[in-house]
């Protein structure tokens, strides 16, 4: 029966050569991706400005309606004190 001796230096060099080979292959081929890369959506600045103007016009219309309501009606307001004596404010 023959005994096979493994030279640790040769085995270590072989493992190191394999690791270096795999690393070179990975660098040459580039990263391996399993999932599809994400693609960013380019914002449409003109559409965003139009939307901001539309919302500003809606806000101004609501404020005009509130102003008209406050100017044309009489409201009774009852004010009660919320500060209690001895309360720390």
Helices and strands as residue ranges (DSSP letters): H 8-29, H 45-72
